[in-house]
Amino acid sequence: MTALPTRRDEAWRYADLEAVARLWPLPAPERILVPAGESFARAIVQDKGGIHQIDLVLEAGAEAAIHVLNCSGDYGRIELNVTLHEGADFTLGAAQIGGDAQTLEIITTVTHAEPKATSRQMVRSVLAGQATGTYLGKVAVAHGAQQTDSEQSVKAMLLDRTATANAKPELEIFADDVKCAHGCAIGELDPMALFYLQSRGLTPADAQTLLLQAFIAEVFEGAMDQEALQARALAQLGALA
């Protein structure tokens, strides 16, 4: 049996280890292979907590898009381990919405194993109460994986000073002809924007929900269940107001 992780394990540094212990041992990760030239899409709603692990391999020229809403349960963790072969394309759009004392995590490792692959990761977190939201995302570009194009965009919105956001976008590059970028921002709602919306007749709760909806809306663009994901996210945001 694999030993329980500790704080020394980087991927579990911010996890709720008591919740992890209750779920241990974990089943084998779900394994998905997208054949050369084919496409794959999935929407994941983590609404009961737990740990969901996926190993995803894209063969040459394959495409995959995964959209995630991580929003319920005391502890919800989603792990993606993605391997891209030549010319493959991977997109992740994810939102984490938590309140009370929830701990929500998205952990990704995207390996560009061969040339000319592309990856885009966009993660947005909205956190209230004493919730903790974490994104740890590593992009690894292998030797010879030239003309890699990769981007990570990570933003978190804290509705209470007692909430916590952790973010670590990471690049590990062993090729010299690449285009890789990452950006991270953690902040609070703009009080002037809230005031403007309230001056136009919206209640404080509705003004907050509208701004938060705009904050996360783009992560679900192009999802196979876009409308359902947006509706569920809006309901979760409304519960935080």
TABEL-V194881 format. One line per field, one symbol per residue. phi: phi as a letter, one per 20 degrees, with the letter a starting at -180 (. if undefined). burial: I if it has 16 or more other ideal C-beta (glycine too) atoms within 10 Angstrom, else O. A space follows every 50 residues. Layout:
phi = ???
burial = ???
This chain:
phi = .ffffcffegfdgdfeffffgfeefeffgfdcddfgmdcbbbdddedcmo ccdcdcddfgmfcbcccccdbcnfccccdcddcdegmfcccccccdcbbl dfcccccccddeecfmecbcccccccccldfccccdcddddfgneflfcc bcccccddecfefccdbbfcdccccddcccbbbbbcbcfffffffffffe offgfffffffffffdgffefnffdgfffffffffffffef
burial = OOOOIOOOOOIIOIIIIOIIOOOOOOOOOOOOOIOOOOOIOOIIIIOOII IIIIIIIIIOIIIIIIIIIIIIIIIIIIIIIIIIIIIIIIIIIIIIIIIO OIIIIIIIIIIIIIIIIIIIIIIIIIIIOOIIIIIIIIIIIIOOIOOIOI IIIIIIIIIOOOIIIOIIIOOOIOIOOIOIOIOIOIOOIOOOOIOOIOOO OIOOOOIIIIIIOOIIOOIIOOIOIOOOIIOIIIOIIOOIO
